[in-house]
């Protein structure tokens, strides 16, 4: 009797489901804005107060692949600058900023208009749960923003940014 390849029915069903769901997921991710290659300015310099105080220096990709960008800003009225990294899920990407900007005078995290020396994991996770629940019941909430920062100079740019973000 010749050897024949027999594929169980369950395996065929799993392959069909995966073949249908994968493209749908990819389209959904692209159209809902979760593709972070198009991330806008993390501090929204359209805010008039920040626009008067900061000069955008641009952004650079922080990794070879992935969604992490480091944004740079310079102060208009004093000798100082700040680098910001938008954190999507947790503080796992913050080490990238410390590697790219190792000699910063001040480093930390900005979340909910406050500055933290360590990432506020519990508060961030709670905010994400609230955000997801609000979306589930159809209530709009602004996006959750958590930033890692590395600052140079004595301009105190991190508190300025913290006081002018959601």
BAFI-3210 file (N, C-alpha, C; in Angstrom, 3 decimals, decimal comma, padded with zeros to 6 digits):
// residues 166
n [1|2|3|4|5|6|7|8|9|10|11|12|13|14|15|16|17|18|19|20|21|22|23|24|25|26|27|28|29|30|31|32|33|34|35|36|37|38|39|40|41|42|43|44|45|46|47|48|49|50|51|52|53|54|55|56|57|58|59|60|61|62|63|64|65|66|67|68|69|70|71|72|73|74|75|76|77|78|79|80|81|82|83|84|85|86|87|88|89|90|91|92|93|94|95|96|97|98|99|100|101|102|103|104|105|106|107|108|109|110|111|112|113|114|115|116|117|118|119|120|121|122|123|124|125|126|127|128|129|130|131|132|133|134|135|136|137|138|139|140|141|142|143|144|145|146|147|148|149|150|151|152|153|154|155|156|157|158|159|160|161|162|163|164|165|166]
n.u [000,837|000,704|002,360|000,390|-000,438|-002,315|-004,409|-005,768|-009,208|-009,664|-007,281|-007,314|-009,542|-008,612|-006,523|-007,990|-009,561|-007,524|-006,397|-008,434|-008,886|-006,395|-005,792|-007,985|-007,501|-005,114|-005,961|-007,796|-006,063|-004,501|-006,375|-007,496|-005,681|-003,748|-001,368|001,716|003,606|002,890|002,751|001,883|003,163|004,007|003,373|001,712|002,134|000,399|-000,861|-001,049|000,523|002,704|003,699|004,745|006,914|008,606|010,768|010,359|012,536|012,461|012,073|013,323|013,780|013,774|014,432|015,488|013,392|009,896|007,750|008,787|009,662|011,864|011,392|012,550|012,990|013,664|014,277|012,899|013,544|015,653|018,768|018,342|017,112|014,934|014,287|011,809|009,984|007,360|005,442|003,855|002,658|003,878|006,756|008,755|010,164|011,572|014,243|015,527|015,634|017,353|019,685|020,125|020,346|022,466|023,653|021,888|020,616|018,302|015,989|013,012|009,476|006,466|003,166|-000,330|-000,268|001,765|005,062|007,196|009,722|010,028|008,389|004,878|003,345|000,979|-000,960|-001,002|-001,890|-004,443|-005,616|-005,635|-007,463|-009,805|-010,015|-010,426|-012,846|-014,520|-014,493|-015,787|-018,390|-019,048|-018,235|-016,230|-012,799|-009,845|-006,718|-004,460|-001,524|001,747|004,963|008,467|011,222|014,216|016,241|018,118|019,981|018,811|016,151|013,741|011,865|010,392|008,425|006,938|005,911|004,487|002,470|000,952|-000,183|-002,574]
n.v [-001,170|002,199|005,076|007,663|011,058|012,125|014,583|015,728|016,611|018,672|020,121|021,164|022,822|024,695|025,900|027,098|028,960|030,556|031,527|033,173|034,994|036,304|038,223|039,946|040,917|042,288|044,330|045,632|046,541|048,371|050,265|051,321|052,927|051,846|051,148|052,086|053,397|055,791|057,648|060,657|063,798|063,411|065,205|067,086|069,816|071,717|072,817|075,920|077,030|075,233|075,437|078,003|077,690|075,577|074,170|072,039|069,385|067,202|063,694|060,387|057,023|054,632|051,985|049,245|047,812|048,030|050,089|052,325|055,643|058,349|061,560|064,872|067,973|071,428|074,066|077,340|079,602|079,142|077,369|074,292|070,933|068,211|064,743|062,549|059,528|057,700|055,474|052,484|050,180|049,480|049,973|048,804|049,747|051,911|051,624|051,858|054,588|055,383|054,216|055,493|058,124|058,549|060,339|062,082|064,713|064,631|062,050|060,159|059,497|060,558|060,764|061,061|063,854|064,026|063,589|060,832|058,935|056,230|053,908|054,195|051,576|050,297|052,392|053,063|050,650|050,493|052,791|052,014|049,889|051,283|052,886|050,969|049,882|052,134|052,497|050,177|050,620|052,687|055,307|058,114|058,530|060,443|059,434|057,361|058,558|057,850|058,763|058,354|060,226|062,111|064,574|067,548|070,265|073,123|073,834|072,765|071,277|068,896|069,093|071,179|070,001|067,879|069,287|070,155|068,087|065,444]
n.w [000,000|-000,912|000,500|001,572|001,900|004,458|005,477|008,371|008,893|010,758|010,671|008,093|008,299|010,217|008,760|006,686|008,124|009,248|006,872|005,982|008,097|008,568|006,413|006,844|009,421|008,943|007,181|008,858|010,890|009,452|008,533|010,837|012,032|013,671|012,686|013,228|011,679|010,750|012,749|014,257|015,451|018,806|020,865|019,888|018,535|017,730|019,816|021,208|023,305|023,607|021,037|021,040|022,669|021,857|019,349|016,701|015,971|014,400|013,531|014,169|013,192|015,688|015,796|013,683|012,601|013,193|015,283|016,575|017,132|017,684|018,766|018,425|020,138|020,531|022,812|022,558|024,030|025,756|026,374|025,641|025,125|024,178|023,933|022,814|023,198|022,078|023,907|023,310|024,571|027,018|029,122|027,666|025,433|026,321|027,004|024,609|024,104|026,170|025,289|022,838|023,655|025,775|027,611|028,832|030,887|032,393|032,795|032,251|032,563|031,007|031,803|031,898|032,478|034,341|035,713|035,930|037,596|037,153|034,978|035,100|035,465|036,537|036,637|033,934|032,755|033,891|032,786|030,110|030,199|030,926|028,648|026,597|027,482|027,301|024,528|023,823|024,721|023,133|023,669|023,105|023,786|024,211|022,671|024,557|025,928|026,582|027,359|027,011|028,105|027,435|028,540|027,902|029,247|031,216|030,986|031,787|030,199|030,191|032,347|031,216|028,877|030,049|031,410|029,322|027,890|027,243]
ca.u [000,000|001,568|002,232|-000,358|-000,506|-003,689|-004,491|-007,019|-010,204|-009,473|-006,138|-007,790|-010,430|-007,761|-005,827|-008,966|-009,895|-006,344|-006,266|-009,456|-008,751|-005,143|-005,927|-008,954|-006,790|-004,146|-006,712|-008,327|-004,953|-004,068|-007,399|-007,882|-004,634|-002,843|-000,081|002,395|004,569|002,364|002,503|002,088|003,867|003,416|002,910|000,766|002,605|-000,655|-001,165|-000,412|001,540|003,889|004,220|005,529|008,072|009,438|011,055|010,496|013,786|012,197|011,996|014,166|013,362|014,605|014,806|015,523|012,028|008,979|006,989|009,304|010,315|012,300|011,110|013,405|012,508|014,592|013,591|013,094|013,992|016,825|019,605|017,913|016,393|014,342|013,961|010,620|009,663|005,991|005,382|002,534|002,065|004,528|008,052|009,772|010,959|012,268|015,692|016,032|015,951|018,544|020,840|020,336|020,675|022,977|024,170|020,843|020,657|017,069|015,248|011,839|008,270|005,358|001,874|-001,437|000,175|002,701|006,384|007,538|011,081|009,855|007,151|003,721|002,711|-000,387|-001,819|-001,118|-002,749|-005,800|-006,089|-005,924|-008,717|-010,875|-010,094|-011,041|-014,245|-015,212|-014,669|-016,762|-019,743|-019,262|-017,823|-014,907|-011,785|-008,617|-005,719|-003,603|-000,159|002,811|006,204|009,760|011,940|015,611|016,329|019,390|019,842|018,071|014,916|012,570|010,924|009,505|007,220|006,165|005,187|003,528|001,343|000,206|-000,624|-003,718]
ca.v [000,000|003,380|006,116|008,835|012,118|012,345|015,770|015,655|017,621|019,800|020,902|021,898|023,868|025,726|026,614|027,941|030,079|031,444|032,169|034,212|036,003|037,065|039,454|040,846|041,555|043,240|045,474|046,337|047,236|049,480|051,296|051,926|053,805|051,204|050,994|053,229|054,044|057,109|058,367|062,096|064,438|062,887|066,233|067,957|071,193|072,661|073,501|077,233|077,254|074,456|075,980|079,199|077,340|074,509|074,062|070,618|069,041|066,072|062,369|059,349|055,662|054,184|050,594|048,878|047,426|048,320|051,326|053,299|056,834|059,339|062,922|065,850|069,352|072,377|075,198|078,606|080,701|078,796|076,332|072,982|070,117|067,003|063,653|061,844|058,247|057,310|054,086|051,992|049,186|049,487|050,657|047,950|050,476|053,041|051,395|052,339|056,007|055,512|053,830|056,529|059,396|058,049|061,348|063,067|065,200|064,197|061,015|059,694|059,191|061,499|060,099|061,745|065,183|063,896|063,045|059,699|058,436|054,873|053,814|053,916|050,436|050,048|053,495|052,956|049,498|050,877|053,736|051,238|049,154|052,286|053,299|049,871|049,786|053,281|052,199|049,100|051,166|053,725|056,632|058,501|059,047|060,728|058,360|057,341|058,893|057,683|059,128|058,330|061,428|062,357|066,030|068,237|071,675|073,465|074,504|072,112|071,027|067,780|069,586|071,972|069,058|067,156|070,153|070,487|066,883|064,806]
ca.w [000,000|-001,004|001,537|001,129|002,899|004,894|006,335|009,125|008,608|011,664|010,184|006,921|008,815|010,848|007,690|005,995|009,021|009,308|005,574|005,862|009,152|008,497|005,612|007,481|010,530|008,387|006,677|010,018|011,552|008,614|008,394|012,108|012,529|014,605|012,028|013,810|010,808|010,418|013,997|014,209|016,545|020,038|021,812|019,190|018,581|017,390|021,063|021,061|024,330|023,245|019,779|021,357|023,492|021,314|017,918|016,352|015,292|013,515|014,136|013,577|013,544|016,803|015,576|012,271|012,271|014,281|015,277|017,525|016,616|018,672|018,324|019,082|020,256|021,133|023,444|021,840|024,888|026,570|025,759|026,088|024,159|024,749|023,011|023,293|022,580|022,387|024,345|022,941|025,471|028,326|029,091|027,052|024,442|026,929|026,993|023,308|024,281|027,018|024,477|021,825|024,326|027,049|028,532|029,138|032,268|033,055|032,071|032,965|031,810|031,103|031,647|032,597|032,905|035,461|035,395|036,787|037,389|036,626|034,222|035,969|034,798|037,002|036,191|032,482|032,460|034,275|031,770|028,890|030,420|030,827|027,249|025,851|027,909|026,707|023,106|023,739|024,904|022,137|024,132|022,623|024,705|023,453|022,777|025,744|025,559|027,563|026,695|027,689|027,689|027,797|028,418|028,074|029,603|032,432|030,561|032,371|029,113|030,530|033,023|030,260|028,028|030,888|031,731|028,103|027,204|027,895]
c.u [000,891|001,306|001,480|-000,425|-001,972|-003,676|-005,819|-007,931|-010,029|-008,338|-006,551|-008,674|-009,626|-007,038|-006,767|-009,310|-008,732|-006,160|-007,280|-009,220|-007,489|-005,260|-006,913|-008,282|-005,824|-004,847|-007,249|-007,232|-004,516|-005,093|-007,782|-006,783|-003,700|-001,506|000,745|003,515|004,129|002,073|002,816|002,896|003,249|002,927|002,040|001,152|001,577|-001,135|-000,366|000,710|002,828|004,525|005,091|006,846|009,064|009,613|011,180|011,779|013,603|012,132|012,967|013,650|014,331|015,090|014,825|014,135|011,147|008,455|007,575|010,069|010,716|012,089|012,005|012,796|013,578|013,781|013,895|013,768|015,143|017,577|019,218|017,173|015,862|014,076|012,804|010,419|008,269|005,962|003,973|001,904|002,600|005,898|009,132|010,665|011,775|013,781|016,314|016,464|017,203|019,814|021,162|020,788|021,235|023,381|023,158|020,928|019,438|016,398|014,062|010,696|007,226|004,084|000,830|-001,001|001,088|004,008|006,700|008,992|011,085|008,503|005,985|002,854|001,260|-001,345|-002,036|-002,047|-004,209|-006,401|-006,430|-007,224|-009,901|-011,101|-010,799|-012,518|-015,061|-015,467|-015,746|-018,187|-020,012|-018,928|-016,417|-014,039|-010,556|-007,607|-004,876|-002,176|000,759|004,127|007,401|010,485|013,375|015,853|017,742|019,118|018,988|016,726|013,652|011,484|009,956|008,276|006,330|005,308|004,135|002,293|000,478|-000,147|-001,798|-003,244]
c.v [001,246|004,336|007,300|009,828|012,368|013,529|015,704|016,847|018,856|020,704|021,733|023,055|025,003|026,541|027,543|029,166|031,068|032,196|033,276|035,332|036,855|038,309|040,455|041,607|042,616|044,494|046,293|047,140|048,454|050,603|051,945|052,776|053,159|050,865|052,233|053,806|055,463|057,925|059,838|062,532|064,022|063,953|067,277|069,428|072,203|073,387|074,801|077,470|076,501|074,999|077,216|078,856|076,382|074,611|072,569|070,377|067,880|064,771|061,436|057,997|055,133|052,744|050,317|048,501|047,793|049,727|052,423|054,426|057,725|060,704|063,872|067,238|070,184|073,517|076,469|079,657|080,364|077,661|074,969|072,249|068,879|066,011|062,882|060,561|057,857|055,822|053,557|051,069|049,268|050,140|049,866|048,692|051,609|052,862|051,853|053,792|056,183|055,094|054,926|057,855|059,064|059,133|062,439|063,461|064,765|063,151|060,589|059,431|060,274|060,713|060,820|063,061|065,148|063,320|061,958|059,295|057,002|054,803|053,438|052,791|050,238|051,129|053,424|051,800|049,818|051,842|053,009|050,457|050,114|052,704|052,229|049,745|050,928|053,051|051,134|049,632|052,367|055,139|056,933|058,979|059,369|059,599|058,497|057,601|058,692|057,910|058,865|059,579|061,408|063,831|066,533|069,689|071,869|074,125|073,923|071,892|069,889|068,253|070,430|071,065|068,315|068,001|070,471|069,269|066,312|063,798]
c.w [000,000|000,146|000,963|002,268|003,228|005,856|007,067|008,806|009,498|011,184|008,973|007,357|009,445|009,782|006,920|006,837|009,086|007,996|005,347|006,865|009,033|007,622|006,221|008,619|010,013|007,853|007,841|010,707|010,756|008,601|009,706|012,708|013,519|013,962|012,376|012,953|010,473|011,669|013,815|015,420|017,894|021,008|021,148|019,306|018,075|018,643|021,079|022,074|023,982|021,971|020,025|022,054|022,821|019,803|017,606|015,559|014,320|014,286|013,449|014,037|014,606|016,638|014,079|011,769|013,451|014,235|016,147|016,828|017,788|018,045|019,097|019,053|020,931|021,731|022,670|022,712|025,818|025,888|026,333|024,992|024,864|023,627|023,633|022,505|023,038|022,729|024,093|023,973|026,894|028,160|028,367|026,050|025,047|026,945|025,681|023,435|025,131|026,280|023,460|022,427|025,717|028,058|028,849|030,606|033,071|032,179|032,908|032,004|032,041|030,834|032,489|033,218|034,127|034,955|036,421|036,542|036,835|035,941|035,142|035,390|035,229|036,505|034,676|032,102|032,791|033,249|030,465|029,016|030,302|029,380|026,415|026,204|027,308|025,223|022,907|023,868|023,997|022,575|023,645|023,787|023,871|023,628|024,041|025,288|026,764|026,812|027,594|027,215|028,171|027,515|028,677|028,446|030,845|032,121|031,188|031,304|029,438|031,307|032,102|029,381|028,834|031,175|030,526|027,270|027,962|028,897]
res [x|x|x|x|x|x|x|x|x|x|x|x|x|x|x|x|x|x|x|x|x|x|x|x|x|x|x|x|x|x|x|x|x|x|x|x|x|x|x|x|x|x|x|x|x|x|x|x|x|x|x|x|x|x|x|x|x|x|x|x|x|x|x|x|x|x|x|x|x|x|x|x|x|x|x|x|x|x|x|x|x|x|x|x|x|x|x|x|x|x|x|x|x|x|x|x|x|x|x|x|x|x|x|x|x|x|x|x|x|x|x|x|x|x|x|x|x|x|x|x|x|x|x|x|x|x|x|x|x|x|x|x|x|x|x|x|x|x|x|x|x|x|x|x|x|x|x|x|x|x|x|x|x|x|x|x|x|x|x|x|x|x|x|x|x|x]
***
